[in-house]
């Protein structure tokens, strides 16, 4: 394997207990825009590797938990400065390894940097507080305690930002971490691990185990010494992990999963904003965002005009290698992504969708070695319940335009999926967006914006089958700490709350 030619020159290793550890088996990470380019090589870890990492994290927990929040935050601040130093290099790596255009690769790294800065600042925020007791001589406190070893399992589409949503709050609070990056983006994970090591996290505090979900990931989920699992990825895998971990009653699982998101365009919408928001929501990251809008729910009064304007713009979307400045849509991540896109497109036709833009799988010339497809757009003039293509996540540039009569039908259609992640509404009427805000099911809502876009000081997560109520970024500290009550008596006798007698 040493002879493999890699673009980044990175031969990733596992990092366990402060040591870079080689593995007998390895796998290649390929550039989805040109699969002749090997971005790097990473270990195909075994269950034994995963167990070693958990044991190292368990040992490190005993001393790491003794450090102050401020000291831990200082190391996170070191890390933030290294991220800033390497921002451009990392942005290009994200584009090379997961295909999204460079402006999106950079936004991923900038969001990661923001998370590091935000969490470093949290080190000097209150991490508990005093409350009154019924009894004047008692002081009562609500405090946060770390949980122990936390496993962070992350997807490929935000290979830098999403791991940091999970890892940094965990270590700030005194937990130790085993990180399993996606097997599609191991080199981005490796680069993060290099920076963690350089920033000065002590051995065992953050460990990385590469490899497949089925082998390394599964072993981490099942390990008895793991206290919590922070998972971001598909609904099928999230459900499996939640059910598997439930066998151990003490294990906590936070799952952030997929969506069948929508942009609702009401009759009074500014059509320029509507079309822009829909193109960004549908085609940024080639539709491979958990928050991508696969459904455009449009009031019938304006649907023909909206559709014409949307198609005009969608036809102008430039597809290609994300390192080129003029490219809007990079490749899909792999052949499975293309197969899924084709399957959803075929189902849309079978189920009665009117195809308006029959996007092609691009295989010639510059596209020959990548996973490139064009936007696929179809229309249902009337909503059809129980339709696969309108209810299931396609994770690709596959978009339905659905005609509806007014706001109430729009929200009924929006809610008719098992998911509840992201919703955008386009209207000039504050009474209307307020009604939609209160009646649609989602974790992320937007007005006169695309259904995409996150900031780290806001919670990021969904409802229904999109997430189990423990959002990432802001607020994740709740998932990685136990909140404990602690009461101290200052009197020379025992006096109990609720007038409970102390007479023996
Ligand atoms: P995925 O296939 O579910 O994989 C996510 C992670 O889980 C990967 O690291 C994967 O490893 C691992 N994994 C797979 N099987 C496992 C198992 N049995 N035990 C433990 N770990 C396992 O998702 P993906 O394709 O990487 O990402 C796309 C999905 O993520 C979409 O559904 C998208 O909507 C969702 N997503 C959600 C959010 C959110 O915040 N709600 C954000 C981004 C993406 P391998 O890489 O080896 O398979």
Boltz pocket constraint, residues with backbone or C-beta under 6 A from the ligand:
constraints:
  - pocket:
      binder: B
      contacts: [[A, 153], [A, 154], [A, 155], [A, 156], [A, 157], [A, 158], [A, 162], [A, 180], [A, 181], [A, 182], [A, 183], [A, 184], [A, 211], [A, 212], [A, 213], [A, 214], [A, 216], [A, 217], [A, 218], [A, 221], [A, 232], [A, 233], [A, 234], [A, 235], [A, 237], [A, 238], [A, 240], [A, 241], [A, 256], [A, 257], [A, 258], [A, 259], [A, 289], [A, 290], [A, 291], [A, 393], [A, 395], [A, 421], [A, 460], [A, 461], [A, 462], [A, 466], [A, 467], [A, 472]]
      max_distance: 6.0
